[in-house]
Amino acid sequence: MEGRGGTYFCGSRRLITCDRCCISMVFPSLLFLACFHTSQLSIYVDQLAHNLSLSKSSFSKGQILCKSCDMGFCSRNPSSRSGEYLEGMLSDYMGGKANKLRPSKGSSTRLVSVLTCLQFALAVYATFLLYYMSPSVDLRAKPDFSWATRIAHQWKQFMVTPHIVSHYQEAANSSLISHPVTPSQVCEQEKIDFVQKKSNDAKMIKLKTELYHQVLDFQRGAETLAELMAMKSKWDLKGGNVPKVTVILNHFKRKTLCSQLDSLLHQTLPFHHVWVVSFGSPNEQSLKRIVENYNNSRISLISSSYDFKYYGRFQMALQTEADLVYILDDDMIPGRKMLQILSHVAGTDKYRNSVLGSIGRILPFRQRDFTFPSYRKFGSKEAGLYLPDPAYDITIDRVVQVDFLSSSWFLSADLIKTLFIETPFTFMTGEDLHLSYQLQKYRNAGSFVLPVDQKDKETWGDSEHRLAYVSETTVIFKDIVQIRDDQWWKALSTGYITQWAAMHPQKIDALLYAHSVQQVKALAPLLEKFRSTVGKKVYIVVSGGGFCSCEDAAAALKWPKSVCRERRFKIFDLGIKALSGISNSEVPLVQSVYASMKGLIKIHNPSVVIAVSDIDSNVKNALKMATETNSTPLVLIPASSVPKALWMADLRSTALPNWNKMRLSISIITQNRPNSLSRLLKSLSNAYYIGDEVAISFNMDSKVDEATLKAVNAFVWPHGPKLVRRRIIQGGLIRAVSESWYPSSDDDFGLLLEDDIEVSPYYYLWIKYVLLSYHYDPQVSFPEISSISLYTPRIVEVVKERPKWNATHYFKSIHPNTPYLHQLPCSWGAVFFPKHWREFYVYMNMRFTQDAKQNPVQIPKSRTNGWQASWKKFLIDMMYLRGYVALYPNFPNQASFSTNHMEPGAHISAKDNVIRHDKTDFEVPLLNQDFKNFLPNGKLPPASKLPSLNLFNQALSLKGLKAAGAKLGQDVLECKPTEVVVVNHETGLPSHCATF
């Protein structure tokens, strides 16, 4: 009779000796049930019959039935019947005595009593054995039950005496007996017949050591093993909160399973389960024998003839109900304290959302030629680090964050699923990098190599490091290296923040995103403008997958396709299809774009992210989330307007982040000139707003006519909110203009337009360009500029003679088309700054008088002294006294961004106005082409290079302008000749005098 774990035999003398077996012996008047374990309880039927004076006939109807208790098997010689052994045994030992020995009635009663007691005792013993042998009971963790074995032996000696073995038993033994197999007999040990590799290259030792110390310096504050174990942890082993840890051992050919199991069975923190994973292994049968002979219900073999490669073990980990998972390669033999150390660290707040291990890599650093080397490049400092690295005497004394772990991974079971969010670059290799990449990208989880106690090998994750080291550093296949190089470069190109990226934060001017080939073509002019501008750095990101591949984008940009294979920052392919695939849901698309762009923005720190405004709404939302996460402005420009915004490349990187800050509020003053109003509105509608929101408001006096009302009501403004105001009591031009707008914030700029003005299509571009260059650039301090004029004057209007004046001729020695600063504010199309407008409100309120002669400010030789009915007169006074200026355009033929058509109104052709106006002196041509072509060097000059004029069109420095105002001494505060009034810009109220 053969059973699991050993061989059993049924014979005439020794009925059974087995590990696990249940035997039913059926006598004519008795049922025996006995279960036997390794204690080898032997029943000798012949001796029992002799001592109890049983006849041969008492067994003539008996049967021996051998059955399996636990996957064992009973067998016998098929040519023998169940009673033949007993027949032969009784013939040999009893012979003719059968006729002499006749049991009496009393002896039969005694026999039944004895057998009944024996049956009860054996039943109790069998109950204990069945309990301890059940699959749910761990024999190694339960108390010893040798006391039951000792009792059984005592009973055997009391009831049974050894006897001579008959020739029947010898025949059975010869065919059925085999010896029990122990784990030590089936285990095979890996031969480690090589020494640890050591480098003798002093230069490389120095370079690698320096790089490692640079990493440690950057990761300042990393803990030692003792400090880690002193941290408060969720898993308090002493307090009883013990985690369940499932250990997954991946095996293929190595002979290390027994060493791993021995180490795990003696861990200071017991494991919950061990799963030995064998996928397509040629050693499957050997692994099976080892697992079976360890005879531990917590150790299981999971095998398949199909090779699931490196991802299979992680797929198995998804099935665990444990708290933590420890995945080990077959070259890792952990020290006996590893489960306790790993569990403790994984329970701390700092490392709870992390993957921990014992071996890791830091990916390559950028070289001097701005390319990245292979991670296997020999003799290169920039190739990165392998940690720990005995070849260079690099040991891990403090926890180190790495780019990916090798050979072992310890993490929360919940984090495992992150590995499968994106389709891997390949299933052939690289699961280690893919895990760390996905964890960082989607869970913001880091990868850490834990420190060890060099004096205590039980704290090591790889107590025999030579095995792991030879796998990592000597088994190199060119095709595998190329695949892994492509893989980590793909990860870095899609937002993986490596240690190099963290240690060396980049700074670029712009990051462009295109979701389709058409969008690549639309953004191409801006991309090339940035790339051709000295000192500018810009990259483009494409969606990849089935939307727009890198190769398609390169073709659209007329770049060689080799740019998609270079390890150089230029174009990034997100490979969105790896996540979204075929899906009708927007969630994968949003998630993929968001996660990748978030990482890329963090790595490269662009001043702005630029995309076309008509991009897919889901992609737009993803870009908004990614930019908001990194506090980076997202600039959305209509595809048709991109060629009009090329001047963006001329802005400093410090000014670009303020692209979306400014808000322009257009305030139109109108009453009874509907035709003029319609002309103005048409010109405003035809202007380029490059996707910005612009608010518009209509300010009508009480005497507005019906045609004007209808024109205002019918006007549709697609660029922002529209507001209509109408006065109840006629206010006049001063109130109509000055009360038409008040800033809502320091970023709210007011464009005041009377209805006889007309604007150029480029007017808004000019305003935005000037504001970003001179107002929103932190490197530029320009508090004197109070407004931006859209109009270029042809006369000097503040003197009585009103002589003609041409800025192009005046500044030809500097540059004929240079913009300039003028102390005169413009009323025929100008943008006013919020801080100065508040200041003007307060000043006008303090100085307004009905009688012009009572106004205390009298500017020498200025005809503005008598302009009592003009709001402009008070603004001129304030600018003169405090040295403020306006910026004016200067283009050929005095072409401007606005013009005045000189139509009859409150001043022009008014009955009480004795001055006659020549229309040609005021009406200028509108600029209908890109202004960049006319500017010095094709861009706005630095603020310090702008020429400045006083109120009378005479060249004077900004300091000279302030000196002239201070000398007049007629401001609202009495100041010294070397001081000007300083105001509170939040309220506009005068605060104190300050030296200029």
Buried (B, 14 or more C-beta within 10 A) or exposed (E): BBBBBBBBBBBBBBBBBBBBBBBEBEBEEBEBEBBBBBBBBBBBBBBBBBEBBBBBEBBEEBEBEBEBBBEBEBBBEEEBEEBBBBBBBBBBBBEEEBEEBEBEEEBBEBBEEBBEEBBEBBEEBBEBBBEBBEEEEBEEEEEEBEEBBEBBEEBBEEBBEEBEBBEBBEBBBEEBEEEEEEBEEBBEEBEEEEEEEEBEEEEBBEBBBEBBEBBEEEBEEBBBBEEBBEBEBBBEBEEEEBBBBBBBBBBBEBBBBBBBBBBBBEBEBBBBBBBBBBBBBEBBEBBBBBBBBBBBBBBEBBBEEEEBBBBBBBBBBEEBEBBBBBBBBBBBBBBBBBBBBBBBBBBBEBBBBBBBBBBBBBBBBBBEEEEBBBBBBEEBBBBBBBBBBBBBEBEBBBBBBBBBBBBBBBBBBEBBBBBBBBEBBBBBBBBBBBBBBBBBBBBEBBBBBBBBBEEEEBBBBBBBBBBBBBBBBEEEEEEBBEBBBBBBBBBBBBBBBBBBBBBEEBEBBBBBBBBBBBBBBBBBBBBBBBBEBEEBBBBBBBBBBEBBBBBBBBBBBEBEEEBBEBBBBBBBBBBBBBBBEEEEEBEBBBBBBBBBBBBBBBBBBBBBBBBBBBBBEBBBBBBBBBBEEBEBBBBBBBBEBBBBBBBBBBBBBEBBBBBBBBBBBBBBBBBBBBEBBBBBBEBBBEBBBBBBEBBBBBBBBEEBBEBBBEBBEEBEBEBBEBEBEEBEEEBEBBBBBBBBBBBEEEBBBBBBBBBBBBBBBBBBBBBBBBBBBBBBBEEBEBBBBBBBBBBBBBBBBBBEEBEEBBBBEBBEEBBBBBBBBBBBBBBBBBBBBBBBBBBBBBBBEEBEEEEEEEBEBBBEEBBBBEBBBBBBBBBBBBBBBBBBBBBBBBBEEBBBBBBBBBBEBBBBEEEEEEEEBEEEBBBBBBBEEBBBEBBBEBBBBEBEEBBBBBBBBEEBEBEBBBBBBBEBEBBBEEBEEEBBBBBBBEEBBBEEBEEB
